[in-house]
Amino acid sequence: MDPAQPQQTPRTQGKTYSCEQCGKGLTTSRDLKHHMRIHTGEKPFECGLCGQVWTHPENLKRHMRIHTGGKKYSCQQCGKGFTTSRDRKRHMRIHTVGKPYSCEQSEKGSTTSHGLKRHMRIHTEGKPYSCEQSGKGSTTSHGLKRHMRIHTVKKRFQCGLCRHVWTHPRHLKRHMKSHTGMTLYSCDRCEKELTTSRDLQRHMTIHTGEKPFECGLCGQVWTHSAHLNRHMRSHTGGKAYSCEQCDQYFTRSASVKEHMKIHAGKKEYSCDECGKSFNQLLGLKRHKRVHTGLKPYMCEECGKTCSQAHHLASHIMRMHTGEKPFECNRCGRMFKQSKRLERHMRIHMGKKPYSCEQCGKTFTRSSSLKEHMKLHAGEKEYRCDECGKSFNNRSGLWQHKRDHNKLKPYLCEQCGKTFSQSHSLARHMRIHTGEKPYKCDVCDKTFTQSAHLKDHMKVHAQEKKFRCDECKRSFNHRSALTRHKRVHDG
C-alpha cells in the first residue's frame, strides 16, 4: 500500500498521510518522513561536541543551547531563563494560575492536564511500563525509555576531575557543581548558598518553620511530602514487596532483587586489588577509592576532603553550620539528620526491631545488635594502650580513654556540671527539664531513664531474683538486698 494514500479512520480523519506501521495520520509528507524515523531508529543529526544524535534538526538546535548556555527566553517576574518559549509558557502558570489541575484522590496539583493524566496512573494503573531486564516500573513510556539507558547506552560524558561518567550532559553539568562549588541561589536570612532553586526552597523552611504536611493518624507535621510518606510507613507498614525466603519487607521491587543476592551468595562485582565483592556496582566504585585514595569532594571552609558526597554534606552540617532542622515532637530534641530523628523516635515508641537470637535482648539499631553479638563471640578487638582493658567497639574505647585523660567535654549550660559522654549530659538535663520519657504501660508511672523503668517493671512481674543466702528472703533490687544484709551483719 502506498504510504501517501489517505486512511479514513478516527485516528487519521482529516490527515492526508498515514503511517503503515502504526496507523498514525499526518498532514504533510515531511511530517510522515520525520515520523518514520521512530520506527527505523534513524537519527541523522549529530551534536559535534558530545556526539548525541537526534531524529529532527530542531531537537539538535535546542540541545546545542546546553553547550552554549543560551537561555534567551526569560520570565519577567522572577528572571528565570529557559531555552524554549514553550518551557517559559509552562513556567508562567506558576505565577498566574498556579496548578489548576488537581487530583481528587490525593489533592496533588499539576500545571497541565497531561501532568494530571500521568499522575492518575498511580491510582488506576500503577506503573504500566516495566523494564524487562530489571523489573523497574514507570508511569510513562518516556520514563521507561530514560531508564533503559542504564542497560543499553554507553556513558559518554566523563568528569575530568574524578573520571565519573554519565549518560546525559545535564547530569555531568549538575555533578560538576560538587567540584567547582558553583552556587546560584543565596538565602537572604543566613546567606547560605545553594546550587538549585529547589534546594533553596527546601532550606527556607528551616527559617519559616513551615511544616505543611501533616500525618492524619498521629498529627506529626513535616516540611516535605517525602518525609511524610516515609513516616507513614511506621503506621501502615507500607512495604509491599517481600522476600519469600526470610519474609523481610521492602518498599521497592528493585530492593527485593538486590536483597535476593544475599541469599544466593551472589556478589558479582569484585575488587581487582583485594578481592572484596559487592552486590552492586556502586558499592564497588565507592570501595575502590580506599585503594586509590581519591577524595573528590572538598569542604570549602576547612579544606577537608571526602570520598563520598553525603560524607561531605554530613561534615558541613555537623562541623560548620550547626543546623539541626529535625525536631522531635515528643521531647523537643533537635537533630541534624532525618535518619537520626527516626532512630530517636523508637525510644518514645518503644520499638526495638533488632533481636539477639542467643539471649533475646532487643535493640533499636542493627549496628547495636552487631556490636552486642561480639559479647557472645568473646570478641574484644579494641584495646587500651595505657591499662590494657579491651572493648568490643571503638566508641567504648574512646569513651574509656577520657577517664585516663580526665576529659569531660560535655558541659551543662544551666549548672556548669561536665560529663565525659554526650548521653550522660542528655540524661542529666532531664533533672532541669523534668522530662520523664519512659512510661510504665501498667500503672502510668514515668521515669527519666530506661533502666529505672526496667527495674520498676519487676514489681508488676513479681520477679525477685536477689535472694539472701542466710534467710532466703528475696528482693526486687540489688540495693534492697544490700540494705537487708546489714541486719545479719549486725
C-alpha positions, 0 to 999 in steps of 0.5 A, spaced: 500 500 500 502 506 498 504 510 504 501 517 501 494 514 500 489 517 505 486 512 511 479 514 513 479 512 520 478 516 527 485 516 528 487 519 521 480 523 519 482 529 516 490 527 515 492 526 508 498 521 510 498 515 514 503 511 517 503 503 515 506 501 521 502 504 526 496 507 523 498 514 525 495 520 520 499 526 518 498 532 514 504 533 510 509 528 507 515 531 511 511 530 517 510 522 515 518 522 513 520 525 520 515 520 523 518 514 520 524 515 523 521 512 530 520 506 527 527 505 523 531 508 529 534 513 524 537 519 527 541 523 522 543 529 526 549 529 530 551 534 536 559 535 534 561 536 541 558 530 545 556 526 539 548 525 541 544 524 535 537 526 534 531 524 529 529 532 527 534 538 526 530 542 531 531 537 537 539 538 535 538 546 535 535 546 542 540 541 545 546 545 542 543 551 547 546 546 553 553 547 550 552 554 549 548 556 555 543 560 551 537 561 555 534 567 551 527 566 553 526 569 560 520 570 565 519 577 567 517 576 574 522 572 577 528 572 571 528 565 570 531 563 563 529 557 559 531 555 552 524 554 549 518 559 549 514 553 550 518 551 557 517 559 559 509 558 557 509 552 562 513 556 567 508 562 567 502 558 570 506 558 576 505 565 577 498 566 574 494 560 575 498 556 579 496 548 578 489 548 576 489 541 575 488 537 581 487 530 583 481 528 587 484 522 590 490 525 593 489 533 592 496 533 588 496 539 583 499 539 576 500 545 571 497 541 565 492 536 564 497 531 561 501 532 568 494 530 571 493 524 566 500 521 568 499 522 575 492 518 575 496 512 573 498 511 580 491 510 582 488 506 576 494 503 573 500 503 577 506 503 573 504 500 566 511 500 563 516 495 566 523 494 564 524 487 562 531 486 564 530 489 571 523 489 573 523 497 574 516 500 573 514 507 570 508 511 569 510 513 562 513 510 556 518 516 556 520 514 563 521 507 561 525 509 555 530 514 560 531 508 564 533 503 559 539 507 558 542 504 564 542 497 560 543 499 553 547 506 552 554 507 553 556 513 558 559 518 554 560 524 558 566 523 563 568 528 569 575 530 568 576 531 575 574 524 578 573 520 571 565 519 573 561 518 567 554 519 565 549 518 560 546 525 559 550 532 559 545 535 564 547 530 569 555 531 568 553 539 568 549 538 575 555 533 578 560 538 576 557 543 581 560 538 587 567 540 584 567 547 582 562 549 588 558 553 583 552 556 587 546 560 584 541 561 589 543 565 596 538 565 602 537 572 604 536 570 612 543 566 613 546 567 606 547 560 605 548 558 598 545 553 594 546 550 587 538 549 585 532 553 586 529 547 589 534 546 594 533 553 596 526 552 597 527 546 601 532 550 606 527 556 607 523 552 611 528 551 616 527 559 617 519 559 616 518 553 620 513 551 615 511 544 616 505 543 611 504 536 611 501 533 616 500 525 618 492 524 619 493 518 624 498 521 629 498 529 627 506 529 626 507 535 621 513 535 616 516 540 611 516 535 605 511 530 602 517 525 602 518 525 609 511 524 610 510 518 606 516 515 609 513 516 616 507 513 614 510 507 613 511 506 621 503 506 621 501 502 615 507 498 614 507 500 607 512 495 604 509 491 599 514 487 596 517 481 600 522 476 600 519 469 600 525 466 603 526 470 610 519 474 609 523 481 610 519 487 607 521 492 602 518 498 599 521 497 592 521 491 587 528 493 585 530 492 593 527 485 593 532 483 587 538 486 590 536 483 597 535 476 593 543 476 592 544 475 599 541 469 599 544 466 593 551 468 595 551 472 589 556 478 589 558 479 582 562 485 582 569 484 585 575 488 587 581 487 582 586 489 588 583 485 594 578 481 592 572 484 596 565 483 592 559 487 592 552 486 590 552 492 586 556 496 582 556 502 586 558 499 592 564 497 588 566 504 585 565 507 592 570 501 595 575 502 590 577 509 592 580 506 599 585 503 594 586 509 590 585 514 595 581 519 591 577 524 595 573 528 590 569 532 594 572 538 598 569 542 604 570 549 602 571 552 609 576 547 612 579 544 606 577 537 608 576 532 603 571 526 602 570 520 598 563 520 598 558 526 597 553 525 603 560 524 607 561 531 605 554 534 606 554 530 613 561 534 615 558 541 613 552 540 617 555 537 623 562 541 623 560 548 620 553 550 620 550 547 626 543 546 623 539 541 626 532 542 622 529 535 625 525 536 631 522 531 635 515 532 637 515 528 643 521 531 647 523 537 643 530 534 641 533 537 635 537 533 630 541 534 624 539 528 620 532 525 618 535 518 619 537 520 626 530 523 628 527 516 626 532 512 630 530 517 636 523 516 635 523 508 637 525 510 644 518 514 645 515 508 641 518 503 644 520 499 638 526 495 638 526 491 631 533 488 632 533 481 636 539 477 639 537 470 637 542 467 643 539 471 649 533 475 646 535 482 648 532 487 643 535 493 640 533 499 636 539 499 631 542 493 627 549 496 628 547 495 636 545 488 635 552 487 631 556 490 636 552 486 642 553 479 638 561 480 639 559 479 647 557 472 645 563 471 640 568 473 646 570 478 641 574 484 644 578 487 638 579 494 641 584 495 646 587 500 651 594 502 650 595 505 657 591 499 662 590 494 657 582 493 658 579 491 651 572 493 648 568 490 643 567 497 639 571 503 638 566 508 641 567 504 648 574 505 647 574 512 646 569 513 651 574 509 656 580 513 654 577 520 657 577 517 664 585 516 663 585 523 660 580 526 665 576 529 659 569 531 660 567 535 654 560 535 655 558 541 659 551 543 662 549 550 660 544 551 666 549 548 672 556 548 669 556 540 671 561 536 665 560 529 663 565 525 659 559 522 654 554 526 650 548 521 653 550 522 660 549 530 659 542 528 655 540 524 661 542 529 666 538 535 663 532 531 664 533 533 672 532 541 669 527 539 664 523 534 668 522 530 662 520 523 664 520 519 657 519 512 659 512 510 661 510 504 665 504 501 660 501 498 667 500 503 672 502 510 668 508 511 672 514 515 668 521 515 669 527 519 666 531 513 664 530 506 661 533 502 666 529 505 672 523 503 668 526 496 667 527 495 674 520 498 676 517 493 671 519 487 676 514 489 681 508 488 676 512 481 674 513 479 681 520 477 679 525 477 685 531 474 683 536 477 689 535 472 694 539 472 701 543 466 702 542 466 710 534 467 710 532 466 703 528 472 703 528 475 696 528 482 693 526 486 687 533 490 687 540 489 688 540 495 693 534 492 697 538 486 698 544 490 700 540 494 705 537 487 708 544 484 709 546 489 714 541 486 719 545 479 719 551 483 719 549 486 725 
